[in-house]
Every structure is written in C-alpha cells, then in structure tokens.
Amino acid sequence: MLNREYFRDFYYKTITPKILDELKKYGPYDRALFIECDNGFLIQFVEAIEIHGIDNPEIESVPIVKRIDCPDKVYDLIVLSEKDYSSYDEEQIYDWILNSAARIVVIVGAEDYMRKYAEKFKIGTPIHTSILADDVKLRIFEFDESLRVYK
C-alpha cells in the first residue's frame, strides 16, 4: 500500500497543476466546494471568492479553505476527488451535489471511480475529459439543473 504522504506529494506535484489548468477554463468562480478535500491544498489555488471544503474534521485544512459539515448554499464549482479512504457514502455525496451544484461539477479519479459517480449517478453533461496520470482521469460536467430536488 502506498504511503499517504508519498501519494500526497505525487498528487500535488503531478496531478494538481493539470487539474487547475482545466478549471481555469471555466472560472473564475463565486463559490467553490471540494467534497472530501483532505487538507484543501488543491482547491486553495482555484480562482474563487469563497472556498469551502468538507472532510474528516481531524484533518487540518489550509487557512483559505473554510471547513463545513455539509453544503450550505449553491456552488458554481464542486470538486470530487477519489481517495483511498472515505468519510461519506456515495449516496450522501450525490445528494450534496444535487442540492448544491449550480454550474460545474468536476470528478477526478480512476475509471472505476468515474463509473461509480459519473455513470451510476447522472450529474450533468460531460464537457471535458482528460488523462492526468496512468489511470487518473479528470471529467468536467455541466450540471443539469433539471436534476435538482427542491424542498
């Protein structure tokens, strides 16, 4: 099993710059949310007025990312990235996306992860896909407002 710090270092140096380049094409953003953001390193570099992150509260976050327990409003950018651990089940994550997405939803992960979120749960129209590393893909969706559940 990979050492967590080694993976973080690899991710930050290899994958994060590619993700940020793709996100710039659709920004800047008013509000951005990273679900299971780890320490918030990636999303701190997104051009957004307000940045929120959701993850295990025991993981300390970078100062620019405001940690929240669940989405509080709508976000014009939501980022979801595969991790080797999970604090939330997929139905909870999908529910958060449906209730708080406004424009762009980004999924980063291996093909199995993509299948789980992008194919099992319909979140919008794919507008961009790129390969970031051997089996790591980035898929950007335009959120489909007709999926939103109003309460």
N, C-alpha and C positions, 0 to 999 in steps of 0.2 A: 504494500500500500504506500502511496506517495506521502511524503512528509507534508503537512499542511502549509508550513512556511515556504517550503520549496515550491509548492504549487502556486501559492500567492505571488511569489516573486516572478515565476514564469508567466503567470496570468497578467500581472501588472506591466511587465516589460514587453510581452509579445502580443497579447490579445487586446488589452485595454486601449492602446493607441489606435488600433484598427476600428474598434467599436466607436470611439469618439469621433473619428473621421467620418464615419457613416452617419452618426447622429447630428453632426453639424449641418448636413444637407437639409435637414427638416426643422432645424431650430432657427432662432432661439426659442426657448420655451418659457412660459409663465410659471408653470408648476410642474415639477418632475418628481416621480416616485420610483424608488428602487425596492422591489419586494425581495426579501432575503438578501439585504445589501452587504452583509458581512460588516466590515468596518467603514463602508461608504467611500472607499478610495476611488472607485471608478466614477461614481455619479458626481463627486465633488468637482469634476472638470467639465461637466455639462453646462452649457450656457443656459441658465435658468434663474429666474428671480427668486424662487422659493424651491428648496430641495428637501424632500422627506425620505426617510429610509425606515424599513420595517425589518427587524430581525431579532434574534435572541438578545434580550437586554444585557446579558453578561458580556457581550462583545462590545468593546468601547468603539465609538464612532469618531470619525474626523469631525472637527468643530462645525464646519459649514453645513453638515447634514443634520437636520432636526429629526430625532428618532421619535416615531409614533408607534402605537399598538395596532392601529388599523387606519385605512384611508379616511380622511375627514371631509373631503370635498371631491371635486373632479381634478384630474391631472391631464395636461396635454401631452405628457410623455410618461409612460410606465415601462420600466425595465425589469425583466425577469431573467435571471441567470442560473444555469444549472450549478448545483453544489453537491459535494459528496456527503452532505447531511441536510436534513430538512426540519425546519421548525414548524411548518404548516402543511396541512394536507392539500392535495391538488384541488379539491372542491372549494376549499376556503380561498385559495389564491384566485381561482376562476371567478368566484363570487366578487372578490375585491375588484378584479379587472372589469367585470360587467358593470359594477356600481360606481366606478370612479374614473374609467377611461374617457377621454374626450377626443383624442386625435391619433396619437401614435403609440403602438404597443410593440416593444422590442423583446425578442426571445433569443437568448444566447445559450447554446448547448450542443450536445451530440445528437445524432439523428433520432435515437430512442426518446430523448427528452423532447425534441421537436414534435415527434409523433404524439407524445402524451398531451402536450399543450396546444400545438398548432392544428393538429388533425382531430383529436378527440373533442376538444373544446373549440368551437368556432368563435374567433375573436375579431375577425375582420378580413379585409382583402390584403393578401401579401403584395407589398410594393417593392421589396428588395430582399435578396438573399445573397450572402457572400460566405466564403470559407475563410475562417480566421486562423485555423491550425489544422493538423491532420484530420481530426474528426469533430472539430468545433465549428459550428455554423452560427451565423447571425441572420435572423429573419426579422424584417420590419413589416408591421401590419398597419394599415389604416383602419382604425376602429370603426366598426359598423354600429352606428347609433341605434339601429333597429333592434339590436340585441339587448339594449339597456332595460333593466327591470325597474320601473318606477314604483315607489312605495308610498 
